[in-house]
Amino acid sequence: MTARTLHAHLHLLDRQVVRTTDGRLLCKVDDLEIEPGDAPYVTAILSGPLALGPRVGGVIGRLMTGTTLLFRKEEDPAPQRILMTQVTEIGSAVKVGTEVPEASLERWIRDHVIDPLPGSGTDDPGTREPRPVRRPDVPDRPRLSTLIGRRVLDQDETPIGQVADIQLTQDGPLLAETQHAFRLSGLIIVPRHTGQLFGYERGPGGNSPALVRTVIRRLHHDSRYASWDLIRDPGPPIRLDRARDALMPLRELFERPAG
């Protein structure tokens, strides 16, 4: 049986996370936690300003992070964290089967602004479970977003471009004896920053509009795919042990096995 393949930025980041039992919107996928190693794999979904802020970066990112730390400094807050073992389905939304900790900023607003209001329906503010995630409770693991945008060099130290997306293949270690982890299996490398990739530039393009597909294919005709085993040094910058011209053109990604 062929393992399921996803692209982190295209299929996971910024997707809504909903509870399977009642369809309630819980949060968004703002980043992914990675277990490092020779074959790194995704261990958890990270959400909230403390996950999105560092990913966005710049003044806006620092503002998002700083605001959360200001309101929840007594709790030493961490990003909202959902283990991949809690994920039951990945589609147009990510579905989880259990309750997840409330994000720190949302918890502060609920405890100090909403709950004290008459008629809010909460008789004992501040006792709601589960409590927000605290930094000491979260493993010190890298985040997938730190790889997005990273420069890539070929075996001759010649710049190829930058990482636009990361391929994930569900053939990693067995998590909690329930499902295999999504292993980081390859890099989508583009020669220049051309904005958000929507998937038309890789593979046959499905039912995408012909004009859109043609334009995007032209923009990305020099884009390449590099399987994870070609990475000599994760960097930064990322160094490969293969020449640029020997890498698979991105348009062929879904036309033959990518490894």
N, C-alpha and C positions, 0 to 999 in steps of 0.2 A: 504494500500500500504506500502511495506517495505521500510524504509528509506535507502538511499545509504550509504554504508560504505567504507571508505578508510583507508589506513595506511599512516600516515604523511611522514615518511622517505621513504617508498617504492613507494608511488604513487604521492608525491608532491615535496619534497625537491630535488633540483638540476634539476627539469624539466625546459625546455625552456618555456618562456612566449612569445606568438605571438599575433599580432593584427589580429582580425577576418577579417577585411575588405580587407587587402592586404597580409596577411601571413608574415608580417615583424617581424623578431626576435627583441624583445624589451629588454629582460633581462632573468635572471634565478631566480627560486624560491630559495633564499638563507636562508630564515627563515620565520616563521609565527608569526604574532602578535596575542596575546591571550587576550580576555576579561576575567579577573579572576572572581571567585565566586564559589558557590557550584556546578554549572554546567558550567564550562568555555567553551568558544567557540572561533573559529578563526574569527578574524575581518579583517585581511589584510595580503597580501603577502609582504614580505620585501626582497629587492634585493640590490646588490652592495657591495663594500668592507666593508661598515659600518654595513652591516648585516652579511656577510660571515666571516669577521675577528673575531668577538667575538665567532662565532660558531666554527671556526677552532681552535682558541686559540693558546697558545704558541708563539714562536718567529714569525712564519709566520703570524699568526693572528694579532699580534700587528703591524707588518710591513705593512700589508694591511690597517689597520685602520689608522696608523700614516701617511702613504703616502697621503691618501685622505684628512685628516685633514690639512696637510701641504699645499696642493694646494688650498683648499677651506676654509681656516680658517676664512676669512672675512664673509662667509655666514653661519657659525655655522651649517654645513650640517648634515643631517640625512639620514638614509637609504631611498632608493627609495621605495615608499609605494603604493601598489595597493589594493584598497578596494575589499573585496570579492563580493560586489555588482557589480563590474565591470567585474567579471569573467563570461564568457558565457559557457565555456565547460572545463572539466578536462578529459584528455585522455593521449595519448603519449606526448602531450604538453598541456599547460594551455593557453586557448584563452581568450582574453579580448576584449571588444567591444568599448573601448574609448582610447583616447590618455593618456599616463601616463607621469609624470615628468621624465626628463632625470636625470640619476645618476650624482652625483656631479663631480666625477673625469672625466667621459666621457664628461660632459659639459665643464670643464676647457680645456680639450684637444681640443675639437671642437672650442671653442671661441678663444683660444690663439695659437693654432698650425695649425688647418685645415682652419678655416674661413679666416685668413689673406692671405692665399696663392692665387695668381692669378688663376682665373678659378675655384675657389671652389664653385661658384654659390651663394655666400652669399654677398650681397651688404652692409649689416649693421650688422656686427658681434656683438654678445652679446644681441640681442633683441629677440631671439627665445623664444617662449612659448611652453609648460609651464615651468616656472623656476624650478630649482632643489628644492627638499624638504628641509626645514630648521628644525632644532631640535625643536624650539618653536611651530611648526605647527603639531608635531607628539605627540599623547597621550603617556603618560608614562605608558605603559603596558608591561607585561612580554612577553618573547619570548618562543616559543615552544622548541627551541634547549636547553634551560636551563634544561629541564626535561630529555633529552636524555643523557644516561650515569649515571643518578642519582642512587645511591644505594637504594635497597628496602629491608625492614625488615618485617617479618610476625608479627602476634599478640604476639608472645613470644620474640620479639626482635632478632629473629634468621635471619641472612642474607639469602636472597633468590637469589639475583643476582643484575643485573642492568637493567635499562630501555633501550631497543634496538629500540623500535618503539612505536608509540602512535596511537591507533585506533580512527578514527573520524567518527561520525555518523551524517548525515544531517537531524537532527530533532531538532536543536536548535532554538533560537528566529528568527522571521521573520525579514530579513534585507531589509530595504527600501521598504517593501511591495512587494518584487520581488522573494525572495528565502529564504529558511531556512538556518541558519548558520550550519557549521560543528561543532558539540559538541565533546569535548574530552570525549570519552566513555570508554576507557580502556587502559591498559598498556601491552606491549609485554615485558616480563621479561626473560632474559637469565642468566644462572648461571655464565658465564665467557665470556670474550671478544673473539669472534670467527670471527671477521671481518664483512663485510657487509652482511646483510640478503637480500636474493633475492626473498623471498616469498615461496620457495620450502618447507621451514620448517613448514609452517602453512597450514592446510587444505589438500585436496587431491593432490595438486600439478599440476593439469591440464596436459599439454603436456610436462612437464619438463622431461629431460633425466632420465631414471630409475636409472642409476649409480649415477648421481649428486643428485637426490632426496634421494637416500638411504644414501649417505655419509652425507648430510646435516641433514637429520632426525636423524642420529646417534649422530651427534655433538650436536643437540638441543633436545635430548630426555628428558632432565630435564627442558626445558624451559616452562614457564607458562604464562597464560593470567589472568589478574585481571581487572574486570570491575571497572569503576571509583567510583562507590558507595562503594567499599571496602576500599577506601583510608581514613584512620583515620587522617593522618597528611601528607601534601604534602612535608614536609621537607625543605631542605635535612637533613637526608635521608628520603625517603618516607616510611611511616609506614602504614601497612594494619591491618584490624581487622579480618583477617582470617589466619589460619595456611597454610603453604606452600602446604602440601599434599591435602588440600581442594580446591586449585586453579585448574582451567581447564588446562589440558596439551595443549600446543600450537598446537600440531598436530590435535586437535579436534576443532580448532577455527572456521573453515568453515563447520564443520560437524553437528554442532548444534548451536542454537542462543547464542550469546556471551553477550547479555544484554547491 
